[in-house]
Amino acid sequence: MVNVVEIRWHARGGQGAKTASELLAEAAFNTGKFVQGFPEYGPERMGAPITAFNRISDKKIRIHSNIYEPDYCVVLDETLIECVDLTAGLKESGAIVVNTSKTPDELRAEFKAELGGYKGKICTIDARVISEACLGRYFPNTPMLAAIIKVSGIMSDEVFLKDMETSLRSKFASKPEVVEGNMNAFKRAVSEVKGL
């Protein structure tokens, strides 16, 4: 399919990958794109590896399957590098975006075998530090959502931030602290992605 961006999310149950993929789909839809955002269901449980997907296109999407050759791979938990084949089908013109305190070069060196000689871009962001500082708890999906926006260029940072603020203000009208914390996490995340 021409003009389609495909993203595969890897996380552990409870880290919010499904929610992040749905928020990404909603934000892209609000810019006039055609979208899909869906999880792959299996024996998911808290802490077990899970997968979610996004397709974003300028034209109608007529494919309704999992994504086997993604442009981008988002990893919410660094420990998954050792148990999930992140590079399976991954296009080298895209990128892997990993939640870690390591730099892209450190990650590539430490997980050389697991990354199978992947020559594409590897970007990192410390979603734990950002979410704990901005939200008071560990919610890796919020910074990782902003990171994939930054890395993929699906939309501009400004459009994304404006859409997220509108959406959050609508959903959490009675909890302005939730809006402020999430917006701070989004803003910090788009400026702290390493490896661009």
N, C-alpha and C positions, 0 to 999 in steps of 0.2 A: 504494500500500500504506500503510495507516495504522500509526502508531507505528514507523516504520522510520527509522533514521539512515543516510544514505549518504555515504561519504567517498571522494574521489578523491585519490590520492597522485601527485605528479610529482617525479621525481628523475632522476639520471643513473645509468647502470648501475654497480653497485659501491657505491652510497651506502646501500644497505640498506632501500629502500622496501618491497620484497617481504617482507623479514623483519619490518619494523615493522608492516605490515598483518596478518601472521600472528600476531604477538604481541598486537596489539590484539584480533583475533578470539578468541584463546585467553583473554585476560583477561576479555573481555565474556562469553564462554561460561561461564567460571567463576563469573560472577554470576547465571547462570540465563538469559541471553539466547540467542536464536537468532542465528547469525552466519554470515557469509561473509567470507573474506579471500582475494583472488586477484590475480595479476598479469595484465596484458594482454601476451601474447607476440607478438613480432614479431622484427625483426632486431636484438635487443638485443646490445649489446657494451659493454665498459667505457667509460664516459663518454657513451654515447648516451642520449638522453631515453627514459625508461621510465614506465609508468603502472601503478599497483596500485589495488585497490579494497577497500572494506569495506562490508558491509551489517550492521546490528545492529538487532534487533527484539525486542519482547516476545512476538511470535507467530511461528509457522512462516513461513519465507521461501520463497515459491514462484516467485520470479523467479530466472532463471539467465542473466542477460545482463550486459554491461558497464553501468556507471552513467553515464547521460547528463544527469541533473539532480541533482547531488550537493548535500547540505546544506553540506558542508565540502570545502575543497580544501587539501591540505598540500603545500607546496613546499620540498623539501630543498635546492634549489640556486637561488639568486636569479637566475642568468643565464638560467634557463628562462622567466622572465617575458617575455623578448624573442622567444622562439621557440615558445612553446606558448600557446594561448588558454586561460588559466586560468579565465576567467569563463564559458566555454561551458556553458550550462545551469545554472550555479551559482545557487542560490536566495539571494536577498538577505536572507533571514531567518537564513542561516548565516554562514560566515566563510571568509576565506582566511588561512592560517597560513603565514608565510614565514620561512625561515632567512636572517637578515640582521642586520647590525649597525645598520641604519637603524631609525628609529621608524616606526610606521604612517603618520603624516602625511608624513614624508620619502619613504617608499615610494610613497604615493599621488600625491604631487607629481611625483616623478621618472618614474614609469611611468603617467602619466595616460592616454596614448593606448593603451598595451598593456592597461590594466585596463578600458578602454572605458566609463568612467563608472560602474563598479560602485559601488553605494551601500551594500552590506552592510559588515559589520565586517571590518577587516583587522588581524590580529595579527602581531606579529613576535617573534622570539627569536633570539639569537645562539648557534646550536647549535655553531658552530666553537669559540668561546671556552669554552663549557661542556664539550664533549667533550674538548678538548685539556687543560683543567685537571683534569678528573675521570678521564679514561681514558688520557691521555698520547698520544692519537692522534685524528685527525679521523674520528669516526663520527657523522654528523649524525642518523642514525635514532633513536638513543637519546633525545636531548633533544626531538626532534620528536614522538616517540611520547607523551612526557609532556605536551608542549604541546597536542596535539590532545585529550588527555584533559581537560586544564584548560579549554580553549576550548569543547569540545562538551558537557561535563558528562555524558558517557555513564555515568560512574561517579564516585564521590568520589575525591579524591586519595588518601585513606587506604586505601580498598579497592584501588585500582590499585597503590599502593606495596607493600602487603602481598602481593598476588598476584604482582607481579614479583619480590619477594624470595624467595618460596616457589619460584617457577619457576626462578630463577637458581641458588638453592642446590641444587636438584635437578640441573640441567644442568651446573653447574660445581662440584660437591662438592670436587674436588681443587684448585680454583683460587679460593680465597676472595678474592683481590685483584680478580678479575673481577667478583665479586658486589658488593664494596664500591664499586668504581669506577662501575659502572653504577647502583647505588642512589644514590650521590652525584649523578650526572648527572641522574637522574630527579627527585630532590628539589630540586635547584637549578633545573631547568627549570620545574617547576610554579610556582615562585615568581618567575620572571623573564620570564614572558610579558607583552608590552606590548600594550595596546589592548583589554583586557577590558572 
